[in-house]
Amino acid sequence: MDVDVPTSLGPGRLVVAPAERPRAALWLGHGAGGGIGAVDLAALADRLPEHGVTVLRYEQPWRVAGRRVAPRPQQLDVAWLETAPAVRDLVGGLPLIVGGRSAGARVACRTATELGAAGVVCLAFPLHPPGHPERSRLEELLAPSVPVLVLQGDRDTFGTAEHVRAETADAANVRVVPVPGADHGMKVLASSPLRPAEVARLVVDEVAAFVAAVSR
């Protein structure tokens, strides 16, 4: 089900994969370099409904308009927050977990408190631009007070799983799960320990368990 949602930056779009008997809802944003068809987002939309989780993937207005370059982070937050009432109308009183991949994960972290989210799912959180660890976005990752799950590849040039885990070691609410062999797009090499299907299964299983825990 597709739902177009007007915002002050143009229409965005919610693509909803409903669970038959939902017990929670997961609202996911996409990255700055891709859309909601990313392998991890697609896997979650395909598989989580059978776990009782309604998945809503959000296409930002810039993406719906066919533009190739994402706007500034503040504008991403604006469209996301203006779409929140429509999300609440769709999911009713279900516990709401927010998240996304890369830039979408940053948006979710920055807005989780304002939205009253029960938890945050970060897929490939971009801890810093490639080659610039001094430009850290750790403050955003630590912003939520609710539980945060980070699924991070150990070849991610925006911050490896080991780096993210070290930086968040003192944050009791942040759990980092390494994705062996995966890069920022959750892609693996032929020599990697996991095949693409196994990466997708790992992502789905970890997120399903996380959503179940925070929505009880």
DRENKOL-888764 format. One record per residue: z, x, y of N, C-alpha, C in turn; residue in one letter. Coordinates in steps of 0.05 Angstrom, whole numbers, plus 5000, padded with zeros to 4 digits. Layout:
# residues N
ZXYZXYZXYA;...
# end
This chain:
# residues 216
500050174976500050005000500050185025M;498150125043498050275068498950095091D;500550205109501650055132501150225157V;499450125175498950265200501250195219D;502350405232504650365250503950475277V;503950305298503350405325505550585336P;504850795349506850965363505751025391T;507351145408506351225434504351445433S;503951565410502051785407499551695391L;499351435387497151325371498251225344G;496651095328497550985303498051195282P;500351175268500851325245500551145221G;500851255197500451095173502451155151R;503650955140505450975117503950895092L;503951075073502751015047505050985027V;505350745017507750665002507150644972V;508850784956508750764927511350624919A;511350354915513850214911514850234882P;517450254880518650234853519049934846A;518949874821519149594812522049494818E;524049664811526749594817528049824833R;527449844858528350084874531350094878P;532350334876535150384883535450574906R;533150694915533150874938530350894948A;530051004972527351044984527251334994A;524951454990524451734999522151725019L;522651815043520651815064519752105070W;517252165066516252435066514052475087L;514252705101512252785120510653015110G;508253045120506453265111506653505129H;505253715120505253965135503253975158G;503354195173501554225196498754295188A;498454395163495854485154494554305133G;495854085128494753905107495953625110G;495253455091496053175093497753095070G;497852825066499652715046498652755018I;496152865015495052914989495953184977G;497753324991498753574980499953534952A;499653734935500253694907503153604902V;505053714917507853634913508353354923D;507253284946507653014957506352804939L;503952874929502552684911504052644885A;505152864874506652844849509152664853A;510552694875512852534880512152234882L;509952184897509151904900508251784873A;507151944856506151844830508351794810D;510451974810512451974789515151844797R;515951874822518651774828519051474826L;516951304831517451024828518450944800P;517651094780518751034753521651104750E;522651264769525551334770527051144788H;525750934797527150744815527150824844G;525350994852525151094880522551014892V;522650854913520350794929519651034947T;517151124946516351354962514451264984V;515151355008513451295032512451555043L;509851605041508751845054507651775081R;508251935101507551875128505352065139Y;503151935148501052085161501552075191E;501952305203502452325232499952235247Q;500252125272497952025287495752225290P;496352485294494252685297492452695272W;493752665249492252675224490552415221R;491652185227490251935225487751945243V;488052065267485852085286483752285278A;484252435257482252625248482352895261G;484452955276484653215289485553425269R;484853675274485453885255487954045262R;488854025286491054185296493454005302V;495754065291498153905296499153955324A;500353755336501553785363504253935361P;505553955384508054095385510153945368R;512154095359514253965342515553725355P;515953725381517253505394515653245391Q;512953275391511253035388511352935359Q;511653115340511953025312514452865309L;516552945322519152805321518852525333D;517452505356517052255370515752045352V;513552125340512051935323513751855298A;515152045287516851995263519051805271W;520451845293522651675300521651395308L;519351375321518351115328517350955304E;516951095282516150965257518550875240T;520850975247523250915231523850615228A;523550455249524150165245522250035224P;519750125224517950015204518750095176A;519750345173520650445147523050275138V;524950225156527350075150526549785142R;524549675156523649405148522549395120D;521149605113519849615086521849665064L;523949825069525849895047528349735048V;528749575069531149405070533749575072G;535649505056538249645056538449875037G;536249965025536350185006537250445020L;538750605005539350875016536751015022P;536551145045534151275054534551585054L;532851715039532752005039530252085054I;530452275072528052365087527352645078V;524852725083523952985075521053035082G;519953245070517253315075516653595066G;514153675070513453945064512854095090R;513754345091513254525113514054395140S;512154345158512854225184514153955181A;513453805160514653555154517653575147G;518253795133521053855127522653915152A;521454055171522754115197523353855212R;521453675212521853415226524153275213V;524253265186526353125172529053235178A;529253505179531853635185532753565214C;530853575232531553535261532453245266R;531453055250531952775256533852635236T;534752775215536252645194538752515204A;540252645222542752535232542152275248T;540252285266539552055282538751815265E;537451875242536451655225538551565205L;540751705204542851625184541951665156G;540451865151539351925124541652005105A;541251935079543252005059542852285049A;540552405053539952675044537252755055G;536653015051534153135061532853295039V;530253255035528753415016526753585030V;526953845027525154035040523354175019C;520854135021518854265004517554485020L;518054735012516854965025517654975055A;520354985060521254995087520255255100F;518955235124517855475137520055615153P;521655785140523955905153523156075176L;520756195175519756355197516756375195H;515256435217512356485214511856725196P;509656735182509156965164509157225180P;510657415170510857675182512757695206G;514157475212515957475235518657355228H;520157495211522857395203524757375227P;524257515249525957495272525757225286E;523657075281523256805293524256585274R;526756595268527956425247528256135256S;527855955238528255665242530755575226R;532455755221534855695205536455475218L;536655475244538255275258537354985250E;534754955247533754685240534554615211E;534354805193535054755165538054685163L;539754805180542554755179543454515195L;541554385209542354165227543453925212A;542453835189543553605176546353655165P;548053455167550753475155550753355127S;548653215119548453105092547253305073V;547353255047546153445028543153495033P;542453745029539653835033538753985008V;536453894998535154034975532754184985L;532554434979530254604987528854704961V;526354634958524754744936522854944949L;523255194941521855414955520555604935Q;518055674939516655864922517656144926G;517656304905518556584908516356764919D;513956654925511856804938511256684966R;512956524976512456385002512656585025D;510456625040510456815062511956705087T;512656455086514356335108517356365102F;517956505081520756545072520956485042G;521556695027521756654998524356494991T;524356404966526756254957529256434960A;528956694953531156874955532156904984E;530256925002530956955031532356695041H;531256465034532456215043535256185032V;535556255006538156234993540156415007R;539356655014541156845027541956745054A;540156635069540656545096542456295096E;542456135075543955885074546455915056T;547156155049549356205030551956075038A;552456055064554955945075554855645079D;552555525074552255235079552655085053A;554954965050555654835025553854595019A;552654475039550954235034548054305027N;547254565028544554635023544254764996V;542454654980541854764953538954854952R;538455104945535755214944534955244914V;532755134907531655154880529055314881V;529055554869526555714869524455584852P;521955614861519655524845518155784837V;518555874812517456134804514456154807P;513656374821510756424823509356274845G;510656084858509355904877509256024905A;507055964919506756044947507555814965D;506855824991507655615010506455345003H;504155344991502855094983503555014955G;505555134943506455094915504155154895M;502455334903500355424884501255674870K;500355704845501255934829498856094820V;499356354813497256524803496956484773L;494756594762494356574733496556714718A;497756924731499857084718502656964723S;502856744738505456634744506756514720S;509456504719510856394696510456094692P;509755944713509355664710506455584716L;505455384701502855274706503055064728R;500854984741501054784762502454524753P;501954434729503254194719506254224716A;507054474709509954524706511254544734E;509854644754510854644781511354354790V;509354184786509653904794511953774779A;512353834754514553714739517253814749R;517354064756519854174767520554034793L;518654004811519053874836520053584832V;518653434815519353154810522153134798V;522753294778525353284765527653354784D;527353564800529453644818529853434840E;527653324851527953124872529152864861V;528252784837529352544825532352564821A;533252794811536152824806537652834833A;536452954853537752974879538052694892F;535852534891535952264902537952094888V;538052124861540051964846542852044855A;543352294859546052384866546952294894A;545152314914545952244941545851944947V;544551794930544251504935546251334919S;548051464904550051314889551951174908R;
# end
